[in-house]
């Protein structure tokens, strides 16, 4: 039963990644693209966690924490660039 739930979760998060990719390609402005990229990071974290549950190992949980930290820093950097024109003052 858990394998069916994991496959449904893989499909849902994969579909979410495709929708975010679509928003990045046709987004009307930069803020939509930044938001879609941040949502893609969240979907990748969820996919890694589901894959870690499926494999039964904790390595993927640690990798998801690293991706979360990098995703947060990149989102802040993109937003600062859009608002101010530079990242480092």
C-alpha positions as CSV (number, residue, x, y, z in Angstrom):
1,X,0.0,0.0,0.0
2,X,2.8,2.4,0.8
3,X,4.4,1.8,-2.6
4,X,1.1,3.0,-4.3
5,X,1.1,6.1,-2.2
6,X,4.8,6.8,-3.0
7,X,4.1,6.4,-6.8
8,X,1.2,8.8,-6.6
9,X,3.4,11.3,-4.7
10,X,6.1,10.9,-7.4
11,X,3.5,11.6,-10.1
12,X,2.0,14.6,-8.3
13,X,5.4,16.3,-7.5
14,X,6.7,15.6,-11.0
15,X,3.6,17.2,-12.5
16,X,4.1,20.2,-10.2
17,X,7.7,20.5,-11.5
18,X,6.4,20.5,-15.1
19,X,3.9,23.2,-14.2
20,X,6.6,25.3,-12.6
21,X,8.8,24.9,-15.6
22,X,6.0,26.0,-17.8
23,X,5.6,29.2,-15.6
24,X,9.3,29.9,-15.9
25,X,9.2,29.7,-19.7
26,X,6.1,31.8,-20.2
27,X,6.1,33.9,-17.0
28,X,5.1,37.5,-17.7
29,X,7.7,39.1,-15.5
30,X,10.7,38.3,-13.3
31,X,8.8,37.9,-10.1
32,X,6.7,35.1,-11.5
33,X,9.8,33.3,-12.6
34,X,11.5,33.7,-9.2
35,X,8.4,32.3,-7.5
36,X,8.2,29.4,-9.9
37,X,11.9,28.7,-9.3
38,X,11.4,28.7,-5.5
39,X,8.4,26.4,-5.9
40,X,10.6,24.1,-8.1
41,X,13.1,23.9,-5.2
42,X,10.3,22.9,-2.8
43,X,9.1,20.2,-5.2
44,X,12.6,18.8,-5.6
45,X,12.9,18.7,-1.8
46,X,9.7,16.8,-1.7
47,X,10.8,14.4,-4.4
48,X,14.0,13.7,-2.6
49,X,12.2,13.0,0.6
50,X,9.7,10.6,-1.1
51,X,12.6,8.9,-2.8
52,X,14.4,8.5,0.5
53,X,11.3,6.9,2.0
54,X,11.1,4.6,-1.0
55,X,14.8,3.5,-0.7
56,X,14.7,3.5,3.1
57,X,17.9,5.5,3.6
58,X,18.6,8.8,5.4
59,X,21.1,10.2,2.9
60,X,18.4,11.8,0.8
61,X,17.0,13.6,3.8
62,X,20.4,15.3,4.3
63,X,20.6,16.1,0.6
64,X,17.2,17.7,0.8
65,X,18.3,19.9,3.7
66,X,21.3,21.1,1.6
67,X,19.0,21.9,-1.3
68,X,16.7,23.8,1.0
69,X,19.5,26.0,2.2
70,X,20.8,26.7,-1.3
71,X,17.3,27.3,-2.5
72,X,16.6,29.9,0.2
73,X,19.8,31.8,-0.4
74,X,19.2,31.8,-4.2
75,X,15.7,33.1,-3.8
76,X,16.9,35.9,-1.5
77,X,19.7,36.8,-4.0
78,X,17.3,36.8,-7.0
79,X,14.8,39.1,-5.1
80,X,17.5,41.5,-4.1
81,X,18.8,41.6,-7.6
82,X,15.3,42.4,-8.9
83,X,14.7,45.1,-6.3
84,X,18.0,46.8,-6.1
85,X,19.9,45.8,-9.3
86,X,22.8,44.3,-7.4
87,X,23.2,41.5,-4.8
88,X,26.2,42.8,-2.7
89,X,26.1,46.4,-1.5
